[in-house]
């Protein structure tokens, strides 16, 4: 009889319980598709007495995830605890050292320690699979490492945090402020315990760093991601963007340029008619561009019990079938350290500012832009009070360096109140 693939699951939160349910519900189907049974041998979590609405009585309980990782009766260590340090990192390292393959949903762990873990696993003849760490149920890692392996990838781009997309689309649909929708999302449980991981773009930037490594054959470098969250986006920005035919999205973009690897996670304007512009609610979308396929679009649920557990089980099935793929699509030791590049590819920008109601105020702003080599595509002025007027400018293509020069000069004009908002308009 073919030997079963034995799983040890560390973490019994939403995702861990989802994995247990899939194995229990679809055991016969999994065995047929994998060519061998998939069984759970042991589990570990912080609390043994917590009611999880799933039967765990057939599995050994292990209090310490490191001890679970070392057990002789598991073949695959499934890490769904989360966290970049502590038990998750220690247990993953222990699993590799004990000859276990690893399947994880932990984006933070791999974004910060992926290179070292991949080298250790590959030296030991083990594999690390992490489809569930990026975009939930969307098979984007598999697409890059397998389906598009014959392509030279030119750009990876997408909405990779469903909570942020929910907030931005909810603001537009309901005409609510960022603060109001943030509180609503928090009460609904859509945000992490530390909401800054979501709205600050950190969660999505972890994912972008992992995809960049696979796409461009570089070492994971989360610290090189230019990071800006959605906290400064106002309902006025959303309305004015819509008035010009755009939507605002927290967009991750990675591309290799002559200056180095550009990685950024920031609010961007995208055409409302584009796939990204039409993306609603908590859904994720990733666009991959390659020389042979041009552009493909992957869309689906980015989080939740079912989608994330589904992605974990996809990796488990690959291990069961004997697929041995390098962690980031090529041997870890062959990954090169990329030179980090700030957004060097020119693009138009959306600028919003409050100008004092003084003669010549607009001329001073136009002069500052001209001195930085930036030309104006269009400009609008909305209703104003007795002291200030909101002004919206869309530039022609320019570099972020030139734009920063102009923004710095705005302060010396004496006509700008507060801090101007600048949002890149991304070609999709």
PyMOL commands that set and color helices and strands:
alter all, ss='L'
color gray80, all
select helices_A, chain A and resi 14-25+27-34+65-70+87-97+107-123+131-133+140-147+162-174+178-187+196-199+202-216+222-224+235-243+305-320+332-334+361-371+400-413
alter helices_A, ss='H'
color red, helices_A
select strands_A, chain A and resi 5-10+38-44+60-61+76-79+101-104+128-129+153-159+226-227+246-257+260-271+283-290+294-301+340-341+349-356+376-384+388-395+416-425
alter strands_A, ss='S'
color yellow, strands_A
deselect
rebuild
show_as cartoon
